[in-house]
């Protein structure tokens, strides 16, 4: 199904109203930052409820995540594309193509991770966008920020850079590709791979 732009805008407005009602200045968090997270969260919730992504693509995304999980738990280090492709019974070129295709699903799946409950719940992208010099980290708490830092440290250097540029510097994939000297499609593949690793690590840590 196509994404309903009007529905997306309505969801964004709901997120903004939610931010206005729940914003607490005592946390010393910049309102624009807080509102951005609430708006994005509302839009992502809308996407999930509409289930606009093909089930076949969701299945492929799940199988890729599972393959990374199996190999990395077994070897105790980041899995290579060659190892994951072998686990899935495909060529490396096929795996990389799939990593680009499932980018949106990986993002939505990653967003499902969160700390806290109800109104105080923060999505995974909010953790990544928070750092020691960001007031939002005071809400998340030192232990949670430390968990994020450990997860990021486990990423290969290029993947860690892509996550930093995407979430901290707020660059788009085309801009990230230009910095890395790769295509936008390749940057998307690297981001997907990094988010899969982060999700697997954080999900296990939160059990």
Order of alpha helices (4+ residues) and beta strands (2+ residues): alpha-alpha-alpha-alpha-alpha-alpha-beta-beta-alpha-alpha-alpha-alpha-alpha-alpha
